[in-house]
Amino acid sequence: MAIIGNGIVQVTLVLGIVNGIGGSRLVRSAVITVRQDIYVDASRAIGASTPFILQRHILPNVVPFLVIYFTVSMAGMILSEAGLSFLGFGIPPPQPSWGGMLSLEGRAYMLQAPWLALWPGLALSFVIYGVNMFGDAMRDLLDPRLRGGLGRYGRMDQARSALEKGKK
């Protein structure tokens, strides 16, 4: 950031490159792991095409991993942007940023008006928590390894319907 300067485009570019390189390696390793499973070899042996194998076998088994990686990296990028803005290397002051709010007004008037640092910090914490919980719920819904393809939510519906049948 010290080399390319501060601004929204620069922060987006740097965080995207840094997280994209590591993310592509993790996705590649997940695809290679799924590709070595026996059902992919069986599908290839009966003559299935590569696009069919990708769509039917590899993608459904990699999507839960992608969702978790995306939400965790998104939370990390939000925190990184806030940290860069707090240090003065992120988004410049006329544009709003939680890190900038904590740095400028938050530190200067922390003893006289503590809410200037409290509200941006709480908002940042709630957004990070919300993104992580959303990712966890989406993984539970999309993971084919969980029963019925609906995760624990599908099991809750099954348990609820069984209870309703028992009451009748």
Steps between C-alpha positions, in 0.01 A plus 500: 500500500792731564618445142173537307332755728169506681153491351208266441633357173847440645365329814271279291781407263751415773256299714365318193846398380620394843191290576455375143840334480452300819137424415585360159749260654246380757228451237742310278594266783132439584422416136798264479384326818146449365631398158683204654181350646378167368166625367678740265702210360181295468326781317796536266503123443140494379578773249379821669633821351725737693235777528253243638753378758579856601133594536373179658786391727771756555307828531244379761783372719710815468220760545477467882874556524473802267220652707696466823820632342313795344332605825813461712712690247229767466506552876879514488496755220253720689729491803805564281338804342402632841856445624652674198261794537572517873873528424440759228588276202144415395209710386565877532302701760223662294362152425353303791686200637467326835875499546515872419219571746685313772826674419410866454206600718508182707849554641491878524184520708494156662487632857243773435270299268570125516214417260707642213718189526236263637246505214740442208669221697167334580381534140822342377462213748136436404577499129788254546284274717209522257714413197647198682159374618353545151786296353453225757126480428561491124754220542249301703240545226728422206718217635403177321676289764235594754181297500249586231706783353327744734740476793372530850216724381355209304530278807319760709213500248493120505495496881225764506285302255555180702387682815190630323414150380537370854258764635224401256 
